[in-house]
C-alpha cells in the first residue's frame, strides 16, 4: 500500500492517493454489503471536486470522464438492476479523479479481472469444488477494480 502511494506521488500526485482511498473504501463496502453508501459517494465526490479545482481541470474534461459511469447507470436501468446502480455512481465520481481514458481502462480491466474470477468459479463448480448453484450468483464489481487499478499504476511505470 505504501509503495502504491509512492507510485501515485510520482505519476498522479495527491489526486491518485485520494482516488485509492475512495476506491478502497467503496470496494470494501461493496464486498461487505453489496452496496455503496451515499456517504462514501458524497465523500469521494467532495474530495474529487476539490482536486479538480486545485488541478484546474476543465468542466468538459470532467464530464467526459464521467461518461462510463453514466453508461453503467443507463445499462442498469435498461436491465432492471442486473448491473448495480452503485457501480455507475462510483464511475461518475471517479471522473473527478481520473481522465476519460483512465476511467474506460479501469472499467475494462475490472471486467477482465471479474471475468477471470467468474470463470474460476464456474470451473470449480464443474469439477465439484465450488458452489453448486452458480446461475444466480452476483459478484460485487468494485473489489475487482483494486487489482485493476494497481495493474494500471504498474503499467504507467513501464
C-alpha positions as CSV (number, residue, x, y, z in Angstrom):
1,X,0.0,0.0,0.0
2,X,2.8,2.4,0.8
3,X,4.6,1.6,-2.4
4,X,1.3,2.3,-4.3
5,X,1.2,5.8,-2.7
6,X,4.8,6.4,-3.7
7,X,4.0,5.4,-7.3
8,X,1.0,7.7,-7.2
9,X,3.1,10.6,-5.9
10,X,5.4,10.2,-8.9
11,X,2.6,9.8,-11.6
12,X,-0.6,11.3,-10.3
13,X,0.1,13.1,-7.0
14,X,-2.5,13.6,-4.3
15,X,-5.3,13.1,-6.8
16,X,-4.4,9.5,-7.2
17,X,-3.8,9.0,-3.5
18,X,-7.3,10.3,-2.7
19,X,-8.7,8.1,-5.5
20,X,-7.2,5.0,-4.0
21,X,-8.7,5.9,-0.6
22,X,-12.1,6.3,-2.3
23,X,-11.7,3.1,-4.3
24,X,-10.6,1.1,-1.3
25,X,-13.4,2.3,0.9
26,X,-16.1,1.8,-1.8
27,X,-14.7,-1.7,-2.7
28,X,-14.7,-2.8,0.9
29,X,-18.2,-1.6,1.4
30,X,-19.4,-3.3,-1.9
31,X,-17.7,-6.5,-0.8
32,X,-19.4,-6.5,2.6
33,X,-22.8,-5.1,1.8
34,X,-23.2,-5.4,-2.0
35,X,-23.9,-1.6,-2.0
36,X,-22.1,1.7,-1.7
37,X,-23.4,4.2,0.7
38,X,-24.3,7.8,-0.2
39,X,-21.8,9.0,2.4
40,X,-18.9,7.2,0.7
41,X,-20.0,8.5,-2.7
42,X,-20.5,12.1,-1.4
43,X,-17.1,12.0,0.4
44,X,-15.4,10.8,-2.7
45,X,-17.2,13.4,-4.8
46,X,-16.2,16.2,-2.4
47,X,-12.6,15.1,-2.4
48,X,-12.7,14.8,-6.2
49,X,-14.2,18.3,-6.7
50,X,-11.5,19.8,-4.5
51,X,-8.8,18.1,-6.6
52,X,-10.5,19.3,-9.8
53,X,-10.4,22.9,-8.5
54,X,-6.9,22.5,-7.3
55,X,-5.6,20.9,-10.5
56,X,-7.7,23.4,-12.6
57,X,-9.4,20.6,-14.7
58,X,-11.8,21.8,-17.3
59,X,-15.5,21.0,-16.8
60,X,-15.7,19.3,-20.3
61,X,-12.8,17.0,-19.4
62,X,-14.6,16.0,-16.1
63,X,-17.9,15.3,-17.8
64,X,-16.2,13.3,-20.5
65,X,-14.6,11.2,-17.8
66,X,-18.0,10.6,-16.2
67,X,-19.5,9.1,-19.4
68,X,-18.6,5.4,-18.4
69,X,-20.5,5.9,-15.2
70,X,-23.5,7.4,-16.9
71,X,-23.5,4.5,-19.4
72,X,-23.4,2.0,-16.5
73,X,-26.4,3.7,-14.9
74,X,-28.3,3.6,-18.2
75,X,-27.4,-0.1,-18.6
76,X,-28.5,-0.8,-15.1
77,X,-31.9,0.9,-15.7
78,X,-32.4,-0.9,-19.0
79,X,-31.7,-4.3,-17.4
80,X,-33.7,-3.5,-14.3
81,X,-30.9,-3.7,-11.9
82,X,-28.8,-6.5,-13.3
83,X,-25.9,-4.1,-13.2
84,X,-25.6,-2.4,-9.8
85,X,-26.5,1.3,-9.6
86,X,-23.6,1.9,-7.2
87,X,-21.1,0.8,-9.8
88,X,-22.4,3.6,-12.1
89,X,-22.3,6.2,-9.4
90,X,-18.8,5.1,-8.4
91,X,-17.6,5.7,-12.0
92,X,-19.3,9.0,-12.2
93,X,-17.5,10.1,-9.0
94,X,-14.2,8.6,-10.4
95,X,-14.5,11.1,-13.2
96,X,-13.5,13.8,-10.8
97,X,-10.2,11.9,-10.1
98,X,-9.4,10.2,-13.5
99,X,-9.3,11.2,-17.1
100,X,-11.7,9.5,-19.5
101,X,-9.1,7.1,-20.8
102,X,-8.3,6.0,-17.2
103,X,-12.0,5.5,-16.4
104,X,-12.5,3.4,-19.5
105,X,-9.3,1.4,-18.9
106,X,-10.3,0.9,-15.2
107,X,-13.8,-0.4,-16.3
108,X,-12.4,-2.7,-18.9
109,X,-9.6,-4.1,-16.8
110,X,-12.0,-4.5,-13.9
111,X,-14.3,-6.6,-16.1
112,X,-11.4,-8.7,-17.1
113,X,-10.4,-9.5,-13.5
114,X,-14.1,-10.1,-12.6
115,X,-14.4,-12.4,-15.7
116,X,-11.4,-14.4,-14.7
117,X,-12.7,-14.9,-11.2
118,X,-16.2,-15.8,-12.5
119,X,-14.6,-18.3,-14.9
120,X,-12.7,-19.9,-12.0
121,X,-15.9,-20.2,-10.0
122,X,-17.6,-21.9,-13.0
123,X,-14.7,-24.3,-13.5
124,X,-14.7,-25.0,-9.7
125,X,-18.5,-25.8,-9.8
126,X,-17.9,-28.1,-12.8
127,X,-15.3,-30.2,-11.1
128,X,-17.2,-30.2,-7.9
129,X,-15.1,-28.0,-5.7
130,X,-17.1,-24.8,-6.0
131,X,-20.7,-23.6,-5.5
132,X,-23.2,-26.0,-6.9
133,X,-25.8,-23.4,-8.0
134,X,-23.9,-20.5,-9.6
135,X,-26.5,-19.4,-12.1
136,X,-27.9,-16.7,-9.7
137,X,-24.5,-15.7,-8.2
138,X,-24.0,-12.0,-8.2
139,X,-20.4,-10.7,-7.7
140,X,-19.7,-7.3,-6.3
141,X,-17.8,-5.4,-9.0
142,X,-15.8,-2.8,-7.2
143,X,-13.4,-5.2,-5.4
144,X,-12.1,-6.2,-8.9
145,X,-11.2,-2.6,-9.5
146,X,-8.5,-2.8,-6.8
147,X,-6.2,-5.2,-8.8
148,X,-7.2,-3.5,-12.0
149,X,-6.1,-0.1,-10.7
150,X,-2.9,-1.5,-9.3
151,X,-2.2,-3.0,-12.7
152,X,-2.8,0.4,-14.3
153,X,-0.4,2.1,-12.0
154,X,2.3,-0.5,-12.7
155,X,1.6,-0.1,-16.5
156,X,2.3,3.6,-16.2
157,X,5.8,2.8,-14.8
158,X,6.7,0.7,-17.8
